[in-house]
Every structure is written in structure tokens, then in C-alpha cells.
Amino acid sequence: MKRVVRNTPITLYVTVAIVCVVIVAIALLSSYAYLDSRAQRISSENDDRTPPSRRWSRTTA
């Protein structure tokens, strides 16, 4: 029982860390996808206004 009690906090911290990393990764991916679709929508709407130089810098950045 002592081994289980000693190892439980470590496994608990590892599990919580993995869950936090997964949640942060999903949040980042969803925000990047949302920003990317929003940027594509804005660029498609303002296609005639934006010069090719600014469009090029936006895609490379």
C-alpha cells in the first residue's frame, strides 16, 4: 500500500499535465483554424483592395 500511496501523486500530476497539454493543444489548433479561416475570408473579401506585396507578406509571416 505504501508504494501505491507514494506513486499516486506522481501519476496524478502526470495525468493532469497530459490533460492540460491536450486541452491547450486543442484550443490552439481550433484558434489557429478559426483565425486562418477568418483571414482567408477577409482576404477573399478584400482581394481587389490588397496589393500583392501585402498579401505575400501575410502568407509568409
C-alpha positions, 0 to 999 in steps of 0.5 A, spaced: 500 500 500 505 504 501 508 504 494 501 505 491 500 511 496 507 514 494 506 513 486 499 516 486 501 523 486 506 522 481 501 519 476 496 524 478 500 530 476 502 526 470 495 525 468 493 532 469 499 535 465 497 530 459 490 533 460 492 540 460 497 539 454 491 536 450 486 541 452 491 547 450 493 543 444 486 543 442 484 550 443 490 552 439 489 548 433 481 550 433 484 558 434 489 557 429 483 554 424 478 559 426 483 565 425 486 562 418 479 561 416 477 568 418 483 571 414 482 567 408 475 570 408 477 577 409 482 576 404 477 573 399 473 579 401 478 584 400 482 581 394 481 587 389 483 592 395 490 588 397 496 589 393 500 583 392 506 585 396 501 585 402 498 579 401 505 575 400 507 578 406 501 575 410 502 568 407 509 568 409 509 571 416 
